[in-house]
Every structure is written in structure tokens, then in C-alpha cells.
Amino acid sequence: MTDKPVKPEDLRSRKWFNNPDDPEMTALYLERYLNYGLTMEELAERKPIIGIAQTGSDLSPCNRHHMELAKRVRDGITAAGGTCIEFPVHPIQETGKRPTAMLDRNLAYLSCVESLYGYPIDGVVLMIGCDKTTPALLMAAATVNIPAIALSVGPMLNGWHKGERTGSGTIVWKARELLAAGEIDDRGFMELVATSTPSVGYCNTMGTATTMNSLAEALGMQLPGSAAIPAPYRERGQMAYRTGGRIVDMVWENLRPSDVMTREAFENAVAVCSALGGSTNAPIHLNAVARHLGVELNNDDWTRIGHDVPLLTNLQPAGEYLGEDYHRAGGVPAVVGELMAADMLPNPGALTVNGKSIGENCGDRRSISPDVIRSVDTAMLPSAGFLNMTGNLFDSAILKTSVISKEFRDRYLSNPDDPEAFEGNVVVFDGPEDFHHRIDDPATGVTENSVLVMRGAGPKGYPGAAEVVNMRPSAELLKRGVHSLPCIGDGRQSGTSGSPSILNASPEAADGGNLALLRDGDRIRIDLTKARVDVLLDDAELAERQQALEADGGYRSPPSQTPWQAIFREKVEPLAEGMVLRGAPEFRDVAGKDTPRNNH
Ligand SMILES: CC(C)(O)[C@@H](O)C(=O)O
């Protein structure tokens, strides 16, 4: 933020719409924006041009309600003296896009950078929601670094089935088990799953969407209280109006993403993520946003800052409640306030988009429903953050400790004075097709002592790093009451899954990672107290297998099916480093450096 407020003559948009040095080009730029009824007063005089980065469309049902909310955003912008220009962002729907919406995060990022940089935009409202839309837009705002504020579309209303809450995503994994165990049929599966999505909005569970929207608020990029409001509630429209008004002031204050998303803000977000029981996708996305700002943030930080933070939020999949309950309990401000009461928010002084610090915004906020958002004294778990696992199979992989069963936690994690490591036999699958084909075949040899491994599911291998490491035990084990087995993978897992998996393994099998060397029957040791995963093979055996793999042409991935898949594979970095495009983070503060050249 500069001490000097921006004056109308400094507005970036005036280089297009009111450039006294170049009247010819000014006329050219202006005339097309006049052609749908905008006036000279709105475009060329003292009003900031505010972009609305619209992620809602029929292809993106979780964000679709933004098409309605944008009307209230416009009202807020206009009332505050700005002019609105709404533009589409490449659609991303986690549950709809094949082979994975993750492939499109960087595509949406790239296109949004071009829109923000190449057009006359002074400030932008980022219409965030379904998983990848949030990081894509924050990454773009980070690169371009014009004033930006985020607005969540909000979670769906709570789902209900026979008097019980059914959470989106989370119910799918349960329904899969019921189907495999023969307790429901296909129609029962469909009906049960559909109960979890009763309205517009994104997942009502603490899946990746609610996590990322909450963290956008914890980072300071949304107005306080914005993230948790359910999509259909009246407060959502009111928040849209206020968000539209605030961005106009932010332009005059020159309050930019780099002022808000500082190292201190990321540390706060890491702590809040643990208190929420947030998704394992959060480290990927926040590491990516940080890289685009030039802020240091890595998976070790997530363990160092986050691991000892307690679980305060009793939301599925780590708990029992859903989005409406979260909002009524006070949402992000209550979580932050409870952390602050115990001196557990790393940086209360971090600035937010309303011009106040997060401490000023939330310091006196407390939970209104003490069972839904707990105090530190009544926490669901004393430590709930991620463990950054390492070993001889990968350099980094994320384990969400808040979903480890009590039995497993007591035995393998909570007793560092008498550490015990878990050992099991590997059953390895090359992608989800292989898994679904073989998991129930007795010849595969899955037992209660198995460790299920999925490879070929990372950024280069899949391509895009799909949410396919949700592996259930075999039907035979499910019928015997074994509901989960340790899982490891170089792909991702849905944030709505309560399965304690070791995910996002980097480097992936398709990028020289040692998961490619595993064979069925290998013995694996998982030592949670040391945060290590090792296959019990000596270096000579691993080297021999590596040679054999190379001689055979290396780990095989399916061919790229589209041009973007091929470009993505060539450019993408590992999940542990945010899965960004190589070279892209070098472009920083691009709007601050210069204005793009004229086009005619
Ligand atoms: C439920 C989904 C689609 O898997 C995702 O939103 C997540 O939580 O990771």
C-alpha cells in the first residue's frame, strides 16, 4: 500500500480510456465499450474500472450462483463510484471436468493474468468458490498485483437423509462402501448422494472448497465473515454488495495483493487450516499462491507452523456438522478469535482487505455454537495439522492427521517416547482403472495388513494430479468390518474424504519418483513420529530396479489427449512446490512495472 492515495489521473484504465498523449488510440479503445451503453462519464472520467472475474457458468454448478451475486457486486461498485466490467474466467468444476479440474487451475490462472493485465482494469473482484477457482484467481491477482478482493459463492445448505446430515463428497465415500458391501443398490447410491447437494453453492463439508474459501479469508483477501455464509442466505447477497463497494476504496488506497498476502498472512492461513481440519489440497494451492508473490512457503512450514494447532471446527469429514452450522457458529472470525484467545494465531497484525488487521477484525469474536467451533480448551484434537512425510520413496508427501482414527493415533503418533512404526505389505495400482479392476479380485491379495499405493496419478502422470487416491478396502474386507487401509499416492485425494492417506507424493512416479519402483509384496514402514515412509529395500535393490525401469523405457503414462495436456506436462512443477508452471512465478507485480503495448 502506498502512503499516497491514488488520484483519478493515476488510474491504470486512463491509459486506455483517457490518454491525452494518444487520442487516436483512446478513441479506438473507448468506442467498443460505449457500444453497449456505457457512457463517457463511466469510462473516461474519474471512475475506477472494476473487473468482476466471473467463475460462474452452467459448466460450473458450484460457482453458478455467482451469476446472481455479480448483480449485487455491481450495485456495490456503482454505489461506491466505480464502473463494472464483468468477464468470464475459464470454467473449472471439480466434479465435472475430466481427467481432472486440477489440470485447469493453471490454465485459468494464465487466462486471468492476461485479462487483468491486458485490459483497462483498476481493481478486481475475484468470484471464488469451487476448489480450483480460488487458487487460480488468487494466483492471477498475485502476479498482476492490482487491488483485488475475493468473494466466496458460499457453501450449499446442509444435506439431510433420514434425520442425519449428509455432507457433499463425504457421503460419496461412505456410499461407495455401502454399495461394495451390498447394503445399497445403484439407485440407493444415487439417492443417498443426491441428498447432500440441496441447493446452489459448493461442498457443505470442510472439503477443499470450504477450506480454500476459509483460507482466502484467513489470508486477508475477503471481508471478515464472508467465507462461511451459505450461498442461498440473504447475507451472501449483502456481502456481495459490501465487497463491490470495498474494492473501489481499495483502488483509491492502492491496497494490493502483495500488501495483504505477506509471509505473515500465509502463516496465519496455515494455522487456521489446522484448526479447520482443512483439505490436503490446501498446501498445494497456498504454496502456489505464495510462489507467485515471491513469498517463501513450503511443506515443512505446514508441519512446523500447523502441526501443533488444535482442531477447533467440528465439520465433516473430521467431525460431524456442515456449512450452515459453521456459519451460525461464527465462521472464520470465530475460529480466528478462538485461536487468538489462546495466543495461537501467529500474526494478528497481518493486514486484510478492509484495511484493518486480522486481529482487529476477529480478536473479540468467539464461537456462538461451542460444539461446532470449539475453544482451544475444548478442542476436538490437541494437534491437527499436516505431517510432511519424507523417506526413500519420495521427498515430500502430506498426511492429514485430523482424520487419523483414535486407535491409530494413540498407537503410532501420540506416543513419541515409545515410538512404534506401522509396517505393511504393498499392493500397488497404476492409476484408478487398475485399482477398480483389481481391488475386489482375491488374486490381488489385499489383506488387513496391506498398504494400498496409487501411482501414475500426479501432475505429469495423470495428467493434472487427479483426486483418485481415495482407495477403499476390498469388498471382502469391508464385509468383515475393515473400513480403511493406509493409502499412499502421487495423486490427490478429495478434501471431503476422511481417509488418512499419504498424498501428493513428490516427485511422482512419472517424474523419476521411487514410487515407480514398488512391486506388490514389498514391505513398507510408516513412522509417524519421524514423519517417514520407507520401503524396506536396500539402496542396491532400488538402484537395480531403477536400471531395469530405464531399460524398459521408464514409467509409462497415457499419451496427452489435448494440446494443453501436452504443454502442461512439459512445464509443470511437482505438487509439493505448488504445481505451478515453470517460469511463471518469475513474473511479479506485472501491472506495476509497465502497461502493455498498444494493439493497433
Ligand atoms: C468434493 C471434491 C469435488 O472432491 C472437492 O471439492 C474436494 O473437497 O476436494
The ligand as a MOL file (V3000), in Angstrom:
LIG
                    3D

  0  0  0     0  0            999 V3000
M  V30 BEGIN CTAB
M  V30 COUNTS 9 8 0 0 0
M  V30 BEGIN ATOM
M  V30 1 C -15.5930 -32.9830 -3.2000 0
M  V30 2 C -14.4900 -32.6800 -4.1670 0
M  V30 3 C -15.1150 -32.4510 -5.5070 0
M  V30 4 O -13.6440 -33.7570 -4.2430 0
M  V30 5 C -13.6470 -31.4920 -3.7860 0
M  V30 6 O -14.4600 -30.3890 -3.6390 0
M  V30 7 C -12.7710 -31.6510 -2.5740 0
M  V30 8 O -13.2510 -31.4350 -1.4850 0
M  V30 9 O -11.5730 -31.9870 -2.7110 0
M  V30 END ATOM
M  V30 BEGIN BOND
M  V30 1 1 1 2
M  V30 2 1 2 3
M  V30 3 1 2 4
M  V30 4 1 2 5
M  V30 5 1 5 6
M  V30 6 1 5 7
M  V30 7 2 7 8
M  V30 8 1 7 9
M  V30 END BOND
M  V30 END CTAB
M  END
